[in-house]
Amino acid sequence: MTKRAKNTICLWYNGDAEEAANFYARTFPDSSVDAVNHAPADYPSGAEGDVLTVEFTVLGIPCLGLNGGPIFTHSEAFSFQVATADQEETDRYWNAIVGNGGEESACGWCRDKWGISWQITPQVLSDAIADPDRATAKRVFEAMMTMGKIDVAAIEAARRG
């Protein structure tokens, strides 16, 4: 018997939790599909035997995908923030999400095809925005505000002034 996490993020899906979990497991390190659970009886959005929940891990964070139907949708009020080491890693995750039916947004945000928001955030950006030199932080912040996917070289240039 596997010990469950005390706190798990539950994400609502419209019948495609297993597809989403498999995508996350293929895309991100330290990610996996841990269990697929089928409904023991009919329920409002499905039938006995349908996939009801999927237990999965995304970048080490335990999650539960619930196939609850179309009644609830995702918003930017919840997002996964992924710290990246460099432009290559930033591009890899951004392109995987957007290229798999997702959509671009601003300031390093994008949304996957299931409506989950992701912040693909290079560590250099986080460090620069927290720079104790407020003029430096302001330059970097203003540069970021013009971007969709974060451009690491442009952030570094803004930091240098």
Disulfide bonds with the S-S distance in Angstrom:
none
